[in-house]
Amino acid sequence: MADRIPVLVDDRECRGGVVEALCASGGFDVTVDRLTAGDYLVDGRFLFERKTLPDLVLSIQSGRLFRQALRLAQVEHLRPALILEGTSAELRDGGMRWEAIQGALVTLSLFLGLPVLRTRSAAETARTLLYAARQGRAVARG
């Protein structure tokens, strides 16, 4: 089918339900391989890093979030973004104050220029990737 959207998924991102949701949607041609930056390369245009909210906290604590964000922000010829997946209930036992999380998100969006998108589930993440690709194609067509 000509309008299926190619998506390259990092091989470390196969858990969590997004790959299954991408395949089940019928809108994607999914390939799994190792990416040097990001978790999902969608339609050759968009590079998404996906973080569950508990992983966001761990990534902030370890400094990994900012290393990953810098790699994303430096990728040329692609539009990078961060997807935060989950609900606020998942942050209750995270051991990090909301102000610290908000500060990290301010740094990512305002100082590194990375858009931050929110989803509640793996299925919603897959739909968001589909929306981004479809809207990207519409913009490219004018």
Secondary structure, 3 states (H helix, E strand, C coil): CCCCEEEEEEHHHCCCCHHHHHHHHCCEEEEEECCCCCCEEECCCEEEEEEEHHHHHHHHHHCHHHHHHHHHHHCCCCEEEEEEECCHHHHCCCCCCHHHHHHHHHHHHHHCCCCEEEECCHHHHHHHHHHHHHHHHHHHHC
